[in-house]
Amino acid sequence: MANKVELIGLEAAQKIFGFYPALGYKVIYTSAKELIGVDELKRDFARKLSALAGPSGVGKSSLMNAIQPGLGLAVGEVSAFMKKGTHTTNFRQLHPLIGGGWVADAPGWKSLALWDTEPEEMDAYFPELAPLVENCQFSDCSHTHEPGCAVLAAVKSGTVRQERYDSYLRLKAGQE
């Protein structure tokens, strides 16, 4: 989900996140303020157990209030100085949805780390990298500097987006 699209406009948000569907990820563009994507999100949550998770201030509680009017979850304003939302949710809470389904509203996080994952397993979590690994020249390729690395070649050619590769490296470094 790409939330608060009113801050940059739907077209700009689609330019930023538009490549994810080709990788197998569904993207719903939302804005609680302008009620963009709220009905689609509500349909996705119907008859399921879901959770809204993400950094502090991205509008998770605002979306919950838009999806289910009357919840009255506390929300903060976008900081005029930082141009970011503020942290308001202090505990996890599971909310039943009218029409079926449950959604958990969770406190935001300041960083993301994976647990019980080895650095050499990280490429399996990136669908655009996983099929390339078998084409690397070395079976223990780190995908950072080796000659004959299919991942680096794909990044260089633009087949793999630089920002996705950078994200892969950051997550992998967090596992070491």
PyRosetta script that sets phi, psi and omega in degrees:
from pyrosetta import init, pose_from_sequence

init()
pose = pose_from_sequence("MANKVELIGLEAAQKIFGFYPALGYKVIYTSAKELIGVDELKRDFARKLSALAGPSGVGKSSLMNAIQPGLGLAVGEVSAFMKKGTHTTNFRQLHPLIGGGWVADAPGWKSLALWDTEPEEMDAYFPELAPLVENCQFSDCSHTHEPGCAVLAAVKSGTVRQERYDSYLRLKAGQE")
pose.set_psi(1, 137.7)
pose.set_omega(1, 173.8)
pose.set_phi(2, -113.1)
pose.set_psi(2, 109.1)
pose.set_omega(2, -173.5)
pose.set_phi(3, -102.1)
pose.set_psi(3, 165.4)
pose.set_omega(3, -179.4)
pose.set_phi(4, 59.3)
pose.set_psi(4, 39.2)
pose.set_omega(4, -177.8)
pose.set_phi(5, -64.1)
pose.set_psi(5, -17.3)
pose.set_omega(5, 178.0)
pose.set_phi(6, -64.6)
pose.set_psi(6, -21.1)
pose.set_omega(6, -178.3)
pose.set_phi(7, -70.9)
pose.set_psi(7, -29.2)
pose.set_omega(7, -179.8)
pose.set_phi(8, -124.0)
pose.set_psi(8, -11.7)
pose.set_omega(8, -177.8)
pose.set_phi(9, 96.5)
pose.set_psi(9, 146.9)
pose.set_omega(9, -177.1)
pose.set_phi(10, -61.0)
pose.set_psi(10, -42.3)
pose.set_omega(10, -178.5)
pose.set_phi(11, -62.3)
pose.set_psi(11, -43.3)
pose.set_omega(11, 178.8)
pose.set_phi(12, -65.9)
pose.set_psi(12, -39.5)
pose.set_omega(12, 177.8)
pose.set_phi(13, -63.2)
pose.set_psi(13, -39.2)
pose.set_omega(13, 179.1)
pose.set_phi(14, -66.9)
pose.set_psi(14, -32.3)
pose.set_omega(14, 175.8)
pose.set_phi(15, -67.0)
pose.set_psi(15, -36.7)
pose.set_omega(15, -178.8)
pose.set_phi(16, -73.9)
pose.set_psi(16, -45.5)
pose.set_omega(16, -171.9)
pose.set_phi(17, -107.1)
pose.set_psi(17, 0.6)
pose.set_omega(17, -173.1)
pose.set_phi(18, -65.5)
pose.set_psi(18, -16.6)
pose.set_omega(18, -179.2)
pose.set_phi(19, -83.9)
pose.set_psi(19, -14.3)
pose.set_omega(19, -176.4)
pose.set_phi(20, -63.9)
pose.set_psi(20, -39.3)
pose.set_omega(20, 178.7)
pose.set_phi(21, -56.9)
pose.set_psi(21, -35.1)
pose.set_omega(21, 178.4)
pose.set_phi(22, -65.8)
pose.set_psi(22, -20.4)
pose.set_omega(22, 177.8)
pose.set_phi(23, -91.3)
pose.set_psi(23, -1.7)
pose.set_omega(23, 178.8)
pose.set_phi(24, 99.8)
pose.set_psi(24, 8.2)
pose.set_omega(24, 179.8)
pose.set_phi(25, -102.7)
pose.set_psi(25, 131.5)
pose.set_omega(25, 174.9)
pose.set_phi(26, -80.9)
pose.set_psi(26, 136.4)
pose.set_omega(26, 176.8)
pose.set_phi(27, -120.1)
pose.set_psi(27, 125.5)
pose.set_omega(27, 173.7)
pose.set_phi(28, -112.9)
pose.set_psi(28, 123.0)
pose.set_omega(28, 179.2)
pose.set_phi(29, -88.6)
pose.set_psi(29, 123.1)
pose.set_omega(29, -172.8)
pose.set_phi(30, -130.6)
pose.set_psi(30, 157.3)
pose.set_omega(30, 171.6)
pose.set_phi(31, -154.6)
pose.set_psi(31, 112.9)
pose.set_omega(31, 176.6)
pose.set_phi(32, -67.1)
pose.set_psi(32, -34.6)
pose.set_omega(32, -178.3)
pose.set_phi(33, -64.2)
pose.set_psi(33, -43.2)
pose.set_omega(33, -177.9)
pose.set_phi(34, -105.1)
pose.set_psi(34, 6.0)
pose.set_omega(34, 179.4)
pose.set_phi(35, 57.3)
pose.set_psi(35, 34.6)
pose.set_omega(35, 176.2)
pose.set_phi(36, -83.4)
pose.set_psi(36, 129.3)
pose.set_omega(36, 174.8)
pose.set_phi(37, 74.0)
pose.set_psi(37, 0.2)
pose.set_omega(37, -176.3)
pose.set_phi(38, -65.5)
pose.set_psi(38, -42.9)
pose.set_omega(38, 179.3)
pose.set_phi(39, -64.9)
pose.set_psi(39, -40.5)
pose.set_omega(39, 178.3)
pose.set_phi(40, -63.7)
pose.set_psi(40, -42.1)
pose.set_omega(40, 178.8)
pose.set_phi(41, -64.5)
pose.set_psi(41, -41.7)
pose.set_omega(41, 178.4)
pose.set_phi(42, -60.6)
pose.set_psi(42, -42.7)
pose.set_omega(42, 177.8)
pose.set_phi(43, -63.6)
pose.set_psi(43, -39.2)
pose.set_omega(43, 179.1)
pose.set_phi(44, -65.7)
pose.set_psi(44, -33.5)
pose.set_omega(44, -178.7)
pose.set_phi(45, -80.8)
pose.set_psi(45, -19.0)
pose.set_omega(45, -175.2)
pose.set_phi(46, -57.9)
pose.set_psi(46, 133.5)
pose.set_omega(46, 176.2)
pose.set_phi(47, 58.6)
pose.set_psi(47, 28.1)
pose.set_omega(47, 177.8)
pose.set_phi(48, -133.9)
pose.set_psi(48, 163.8)
pose.set_omega(48, 170.0)
pose.set_phi(49, -102.4)
pose.set_psi(49, 115.2)
pose.set_omega(49, -174.5)
pose.set_phi(50, -128.0)
pose.set_psi(50, 168.0)
pose.set_omega(50, 175.9)
pose.set_phi(51, -141.5)
pose.set_psi(51, 142.5)
pose.set_omega(51, 171.3)
pose.set_phi(52, -100.0)
pose.set_psi(52, 115.8)
pose.set_omega(52, -178.3)
pose.set_phi(53, -132.6)
pose.set_psi(53, 146.2)
pose.set_omega(53, 179.3)
pose.set_phi(54, 165.1)
pose.set_psi(54, -178.1)
pose.set_omega(54, -179.7)
pose.set_phi(55, -61.4)
pose.set_psi(55, 159.4)
pose.set_omega(55, 175.7)
pose.set_phi(56, -59.7)
pose.set_psi(56, 139.8)
pose.set_omega(56, 171.2)
pose.set_phi(57, 81.0)
pose.set_psi(57, 12.8)
pose.set_omega(57, -179.2)
pose.set_phi(58, -88.9)
pose.set_psi(58, -2.3)
pose.set_omega(58, 174.7)
pose.set_phi(59, 99.2)
pose.set_psi(59, 24.4)
pose.set_omega(59, -179.4)
pose.set_phi(60, -62.9)
pose.set_psi(60, -48.5)
pose.set_omega(60, -179.5)
pose.set_phi(61, -67.6)
pose.set_psi(61, -37.0)
pose.set_omega(61, 176.7)
pose.set_phi(62, -61.2)
pose.set_psi(62, -40.8)
pose.set_omega(62, 177.2)
pose.set_phi(63, -65.1)
pose.set_psi(63, -40.7)
pose.set_omega(63, 177.8)
pose.set_phi(64, -60.4)
pose.set_psi(64, -43.0)
pose.set_omega(64, 178.2)
pose.set_phi(65, -63.3)
pose.set_psi(65, -35.2)
pose.set_omega(65, 178.8)
pose.set_phi(66, -73.2)
pose.set_psi(66, -38.1)
pose.set_omega(66, 179.9)
pose.set_phi(67, -67.7)
pose.set_psi(67, -40.8)
pose.set_omega(67, -176.7)
pose.set_phi(68, -131.8)
pose.set_psi(68, 83.5)
pose.set_omega(68, 179.3)
pose.set_phi(69, -54.0)
pose.set_psi(69, 141.2)
pose.set_omega(69, -179.6)
pose.set_phi(70, 102.3)
pose.set_psi(70, -11.1)
pose.set_omega(70, 178.2)
pose.set_phi(71, -63.8)
pose.set_psi(71, -40.5)
pose.set_omega(71, 178.0)
pose.set_phi(72, 68.0)
pose.set_psi(72, 32.1)
pose.set_omega(72, 177.8)
pose.set_phi(73, -68.5)
pose.set_psi(73, 141.5)
pose.set_omega(73, 179.7)
pose.set_phi(74, -65.9)
pose.set_psi(74, 136.1)
pose.set_omega(74, 177.5)
pose.set_phi(75, -133.9)
pose.set_psi(75, 153.4)
pose.set_omega(75, 177.9)
pose.set_phi(76, -108.2)
pose.set_psi(76, 166.2)
pose.set_omega(76, 177.3)
pose.set_phi(77, -86.3)
pose.set_psi(77, 157.8)
pose.set_omega(77, 173.0)
pose.set_phi(78, -70.4)
pose.set_psi(78, 128.8)
pose.set_omega(78, -179.9)
pose.set_phi(79, -65.9)
pose.set_psi(79, 127.8)
pose.set_omega(79, 178.2)
pose.set_phi(80, -65.4)
pose.set_psi(80, -32.1)
pose.set_omega(80, -177.9)
pose.set_phi(81, -78.3)
pose.set_psi(81, -50.9)
pose.set_omega(81, -175.0)
pose.set_phi(82, -88.8)
pose.set_psi(82, -16.2)
pose.set_omega(82, -176.8)
pose.set_phi(83, 60.4)
pose.set_psi(83, 31.0)
pose.set_omega(83, 179.5)
pose.set_phi(84, -131.2)
pose.set_psi(84, 159.4)
pose.set_omega(84, 175.1)
pose.set_phi(85, -72.4)
pose.set_psi(85, 166.2)
pose.set_omega(85, -178.9)
pose.set_phi(86, -111.7)
pose.set_psi(86, 156.6)
pose.set_omega(86, -178.3)
pose.set_phi(87, -74.2)
pose.set_psi(87, 123.0)
pose.set_omega(87, 178.5)
pose.set_phi(88, -129.4)
pose.set_psi(88, -29.9)
pose.set_omega(88, -178.2)
pose.set_phi(89, -81.9)
pose.set_psi(89, 126.4)
pose.set_omega(89, -176.6)
pose.set_phi(90, -108.9)
pose.set_psi(90, -11.5)
pose.set_omega(90, -179.7)
pose.set_phi(91, -149.6)
pose.set_psi(91, 158.5)
pose.set_omega(91, 178.4)
pose.set_phi(92, -77.4)
pose.set_psi(92, 141.1)
pose.set_omega(92, 177.6)
pose.set_phi(93, -145.6)
pose.set_psi(93, 134.6)
pose.set_omega(93, 179.8)
pose.set_phi(94, -98.2)
pose.set_psi(94, 126.0)
pose.set_omega(94, -176.7)
pose.set_phi(95, -114.9)
pose.set_psi(95, 126.2)
pose.set_omega(95, 173.6)
pose.set_phi(96, -73.8)
pose.set_psi(96, 142.1)
pose.set_omega(96, 179.6)
pose.set_phi(97, -101.9)
pose.set_psi(97, 139.5)
pose.set_omega(97, 173.2)
pose.set_phi(98, -62.3)
pose.set_psi(98, 129.2)
pose.set_omega(98, -178.3)
pose.set_phi(99, 94.4)
pose.set_psi(99, -0.5)
pose.set_omega(99, 176.0)
pose.set_phi(100, 104.4)
pose.set_psi(100, 148.3)
pose.set_omega(100, -179.7)
pose.set_phi(101, 104.8)
pose.set_psi(101, 164.1)
pose.set_omega(101, 179.8)
pose.set_phi(102, -136.7)
pose.set_psi(102, 142.3)
pose.set_omega(102, 176.3)
pose.set_phi(103, -132.3)
pose.set_psi(103, 130.0)
pose.set_omega(103, 175.8)
pose.set_phi(104, -92.6)
pose.set_psi(104, 130.8)
pose.set_omega(104, 172.4)
pose.set_phi(105, -101.8)
pose.set_psi(105, 122.9)
pose.set_omega(105, -173.9)
pose.set_phi(106, -120.4)
pose.set_psi(106, 152.3)
pose.set_omega(106, 175.1)
pose.set_phi(107, -59.4)
pose.set_psi(107, 150.6)
pose.set_omega(107, 178.5)
pose.set_phi(108, -73.6)
pose.set_psi(108, 164.0)
pose.set_omega(108, 178.2)
pose.set_phi(109, -117.9)
pose.set_psi(109, 159.5)
pose.set_omega(109, 178.6)
pose.set_phi(110, -95.6)
pose.set_psi(110, -23.5)
pose.set_omega(110, 178.4)
pose.set_phi(111, -151.3)
pose.set_psi(111, 166.8)
pose.set_omega(111, -179.0)
pose.set_phi(112, -123.7)
pose.set_psi(112, 131.6)
pose.set_omega(112, 174.9)
pose.set_phi(113, -140.8)
pose.set_psi(113, 150.5)
pose.set_omega(113, 178.5)
pose.set_phi(114, -102.0)
pose.set_psi(114, 146.3)
pose.set_omega(114, 177.9)
pose.set_phi(115, -115.4)
pose.set_psi(115, 155.0)
pose.set_omega(115, 178.8)
pose.set_phi(116, 57.4)
pose.set_psi(116, 36.8)
pose.set_omega(116, 178.6)
pose.set_phi(117, -130.7)
pose.set_psi(117, 128.4)
pose.set_omega(117, 178.1)
pose.set_phi(118, -86.5)
pose.set_psi(118, 146.8)
pose.set_omega(118, -179.3)
pose.set_phi(119, -53.4)
pose.set_psi(119, -38.1)
pose.set_omega(119, -178.1)
pose.set_phi(120, -72.4)
pose.set_psi(120, -10.3)
pose.set_omega(120, 176.9)
pose.set_phi(121, -90.5)
pose.set_psi(121, -12.5)
pose.set_omega(121, -169.8)
pose.set_phi(122, -59.2)
pose.set_psi(122, -36.6)
pose.set_omega(122, -178.0)
pose.set_phi(123, -62.6)
pose.set_psi(123, -24.2)
pose.set_omega(123, 179.3)
pose.set_phi(124, -67.6)
pose.set_psi(124, -20.1)
pose.set_omega(124, -179.6)
pose.set_phi(125, -89.4)
pose.set_psi(125, -0.7)
pose.set_omega(125, 177.5)
pose.set_phi(126, -116.3)
pose.set_psi(126, 101.6)
pose.set_omega(126, -172.4)
pose.set_phi(127, -59.4)
pose.set_psi(127, -24.4)
pose.set_omega(127, 178.6)
pose.set_phi(128, -81.8)
pose.set_psi(128, -18.9)
pose.set_omega(128, 179.5)
pose.set_phi(129, -94.0)
pose.set_psi(129, -38.1)
pose.set_omega(129, -172.9)
pose.set_phi(130, -49.5)
pose.set_psi(130, -48.1)
pose.set_omega(130, -178.2)
pose.set_phi(131, -71.6)
pose.set_psi(131, -14.6)
pose.set_omega(131, -178.8)
pose.set_phi(132, -80.7)
pose.set_psi(132, -28.2)
pose.set_omega(132, -171.6)
pose.set_phi(133, -56.0)
pose.set_psi(133, -39.8)
pose.set_omega(133, -178.8)
pose.set_phi(134, -66.9)
pose.set_psi(134, -15.1)
pose.set_omega(134, 179.5)
pose.set_phi(135, -94.2)
pose.set_psi(135, 1.2)
pose.set_omega(135, 177.3)
pose.set_phi(136, -71.6)
pose.set_psi(136, 148.7)
pose.set_omega(136, -178.0)
pose.set_phi(137, -64.9)
pose.set_psi(137, -34.6)
pose.set_omega(137, -177.5)
pose.set_phi(138, -113.2)
pose.set_psi(138, 136.1)
pose.set_omega(138, -177.6)
pose.set_phi(139, -67.9)
pose.set_psi(139, -24.2)
pose.set_omega(139, 178.6)
pose.set_phi(140, -103.4)
pose.set_psi(140, 29.3)
pose.set_omega(140, -177.3)
pose.set_phi(141, -58.3)
pose.set_psi(141, 132.5)
pose.set_omega(141, 177.9)
pose.set_phi(142, -88.8)
pose.set_psi(142, -9.4)
pose.set_omega(142, -179.5)
pose.set_phi(143, 63.2)
pose.set_psi(143, 32.7)
pose.set_omega(143, 179.7)
pose.set_phi(144, -122.5)
pose.set_psi(144, -30.7)
pose.set_omega(144, -173.8)
pose.set_phi(145, -154.3)
pose.set_psi(145, -10.0)
pose.set_omega(145, -171.5)
pose.set_phi(146, -69.5)
pose.set_psi(146, 144.2)
pose.set_omega(146, 172.3)
pose.set_phi(147, -69.0)
pose.set_psi(147, 147.2)
pose.set_omega(147, 179.0)
pose.set_phi(148, 75.5)
pose.set_psi(148, 18.3)
pose.set_omega(148, 179.7)
pose.set_phi(149, -82.1)
pose.set_psi(149, 118.0)
pose.set_omega(149, -179.3)
pose.set_phi(150, -68.2)
pose.set_psi(150, -31.3)
pose.set_omega(150, 179.0)
pose.set_phi(151, -66.8)
pose.set_psi(151, -49.1)
pose.set_omega(151, 179.3)
pose.set_phi(152, -62.4)
pose.set_psi(152, -38.0)
pose.set_omega(152, 178.1)
pose.set_phi(153, -63.5)
pose.set_psi(153, -40.0)
pose.set_omega(153, 179.7)
pose.set_phi(154, -68.3)
pose.set_psi(154, -35.9)
pose.set_omega(154, 176.7)
pose.set_phi(155, -66.6)
pose.set_psi(155, -45.2)
pose.set_omega(155, -179.0)
pose.set_phi(156, -62.6)
pose.set_psi(156, -37.3)
pose.set_omega(156, -178.5)
pose.set_phi(157, -80.9)
pose.set_psi(157, -12.4)
pose.set_omega(157, -178.4)
pose.set_phi(158, 90.7)
pose.set_psi(158, -0.1)
pose.set_omega(158, 177.1)
pose.set_phi(159, -64.6)
pose.set_psi(159, -36.6)
pose.set_omega(159, 173.6)
pose.set_phi(160, -110.1)
pose.set_psi(160, 129.5)
pose.set_omega(160, -177.9)
pose.set_phi(161, -68.4)
pose.set_psi(161, 138.1)
pose.set_omega(161, -179.2)
pose.set_phi(162, -56.7)
pose.set_psi(162, -42.6)
pose.set_omega(162, -177.9)
pose.set_phi(163, -66.2)
pose.set_psi(163, -32.0)
pose.set_omega(163, 176.0)
pose.set_phi(164, -70.7)
pose.set_psi(164, -41.2)
pose.set_omega(164, 177.6)
pose.set_phi(165, -63.2)
pose.set_psi(165, -42.0)
pose.set_omega(165, 178.6)
pose.set_phi(166, -62.4)
pose.set_psi(166, -40.0)
pose.set_omega(166, 176.9)
pose.set_phi(167, -62.9)
pose.set_psi(167, -43.3)
pose.set_omega(167, 176.2)
pose.set_phi(168, -56.3)
pose.set_psi(168, -47.5)
pose.set_omega(168, -179.5)
pose.set_phi(169, -63.4)
pose.set_psi(169, -41.5)
pose.set_omega(169, 179.2)
pose.set_phi(170, -63.3)
pose.set_psi(170, -45.6)
pose.set_omega(170, 179.1)
pose.set_phi(171, -65.7)
pose.set_psi(171, -39.5)
pose.set_omega(171, 179.4)
pose.set_phi(172, -64.6)
pose.set_psi(172, -41.3)
pose.set_omega(172, 179.5)
pose.set_phi(173, -64.2)
pose.set_psi(173, -33.0)
pose.set_omega(173, 178.4)
pose.set_phi(174, -69.3)
pose.set_psi(174, -16.3)
pose.set_omega(174, -179.2)
pose.set_phi(175, -91.7)
pose.set_psi(175, -10.9)
pose.set_omega(175, -176.0)
pose.set_phi(176, -90.2)
pose.dump_pdb("model.pdb")
